[in-house]
Amino acid sequence: MTGALEAEARPKPKVSKVYLKETLTRLRSNPEDLDALFAFGTWLAMTERFDESVEVLHEITKRDPNYPGVWVLKSQVYRRMGKSRMAELCMERDLALQASS
């Protein structure tokens, strides 16, 4: 129950509308832009749209499983969703990638 209380007490981040607008403009001009997809997935996570964020992050890992930071962010999102096992698997994947580079 403490986790739920902490989540309620946590202030909602203020996300720049300019940040979102630029990200969406980049995605419209190039839907393959992984940096823009990552930015969009991050924005979705910050606005607590976790299911959508995971979908976007999954798309990135399908296209480039070595994309920097994607497994860590995916882990954080899964943890916020209460999916501890999925979060652990993502962190394991990140650690394995770090070890191989």
C-alpha positions as CSV (number, residue, x, y, z in Angstrom):
1,M,0.0,0.0,0.0
2,T,2.9,2.3,0.6
3,G,3.8,2.3,-3.1
4,A,0.3,3.4,-4.0
5,L,0.5,6.3,-1.5
6,E,3.9,7.3,-2.9
7,A,2.5,7.3,-6.4
8,E,-0.4,9.5,-5.3
9,A,2.0,11.9,-3.5
10,R,4.4,12.1,-6.4
11,P,3.8,15.4,-8.3
12,K,2.8,15.0,-12.0
13,P,5.5,16.2,-14.3
14,K,4.9,19.2,-16.4
15,V,5.7,18.3,-20.0
16,S,6.3,20.9,-22.5
17,K,3.7,21.2,-25.3
18,V,6.6,22.3,-27.6
19,Y,8.4,19.1,-26.8
20,L,5.4,17.0,-27.8
21,K,4.7,19.1,-30.9
22,E,8.3,18.8,-32.2
23,T,8.3,15.0,-31.5
24,L,5.0,14.5,-33.4
25,T,6.2,16.7,-36.3
26,R,9.3,14.6,-36.5
27,L,7.3,11.3,-36.5
28,R,4.9,12.6,-39.2
29,S,7.9,13.5,-41.5
30,N,9.7,10.2,-40.7
31,P,7.8,7.4,-38.8
32,E,11.1,5.4,-38.7
33,D,12.8,8.1,-36.6
34,L,13.8,6.0,-33.5
35,D,14.9,9.1,-31.5
36,A,11.4,10.6,-32.0
37,L,9.7,7.4,-31.1
38,F,11.8,7.2,-27.9
39,A,10.9,10.8,-27.1
40,F,7.2,10.0,-27.7
41,G,7.4,6.8,-25.6
42,T,9.1,8.9,-22.8
43,W,6.3,11.5,-23.0
44,L,3.6,8.8,-22.8
45,A,5.3,7.4,-19.7
46,M,5.7,10.8,-18.1
47,T,1.9,11.4,-18.7
48,E,1.2,8.0,-17.1
49,R,-0.1,6.5,-20.4
50,F,1.9,3.3,-19.6
51,D,0.2,0.8,-22.0
52,E,0.8,3.1,-24.9
53,S,4.3,3.8,-23.8
54,V,5.1,0.1,-23.7
55,E,3.7,-0.3,-27.2
56,V,6.0,2.5,-28.6
57,L,9.0,1.2,-26.7
58,H,8.3,-2.3,-27.9
59,E,8.3,-1.0,-31.5
60,I,11.8,0.5,-30.9
61,T,13.1,-2.8,-29.5
62,K,11.8,-4.7,-32.5
63,R,13.6,-2.3,-34.9
64,D,16.8,-1.8,-32.8
65,P,17.1,-4.0,-29.7
66,N,20.4,-2.1,-28.9
67,Y,18.8,1.4,-28.9
68,P,20.4,3.2,-25.9
69,G,18.2,3.4,-22.8
70,V,15.1,1.7,-24.2
71,W,15.3,-1.4,-22.0
72,V,15.8,0.8,-18.9
73,L,12.8,3.0,-19.7
74,K,10.7,-0.1,-20.6
75,S,11.7,-1.6,-17.2
76,Q,10.7,1.6,-15.4
77,V,7.3,1.7,-17.2
78,Y,6.6,-2.0,-16.4
79,R,7.5,-1.3,-12.8
80,R,5.0,1.6,-12.6
81,M,2.4,-0.8,-14.1
82,G,3.0,-3.3,-11.3
83,K,4.5,-5.8,-13.7
84,S,7.7,-6.7,-11.7
85,R,8.7,-9.7,-13.7
86,M,8.5,-7.9,-17.1
87,A,10.6,-5.0,-15.5
88,E,13.2,-7.5,-14.3
89,L,13.4,-9.1,-17.8
90,C,14.0,-5.7,-19.4
91,M,16.7,-4.9,-16.9
92,E,18.3,-8.3,-17.5
93,R,18.3,-7.5,-21.3
94,D,19.9,-4.1,-20.6
95,L,22.6,-5.6,-18.5
96,A,23.3,-8.3,-21.1
97,L,23.7,-5.6,-23.8
98,Q,26.0,-3.6,-21.6
99,A,28.2,-6.7,-20.9
100,S,28.5,-7.5,-24.6
101,S,29.6,-4.0,-25.6
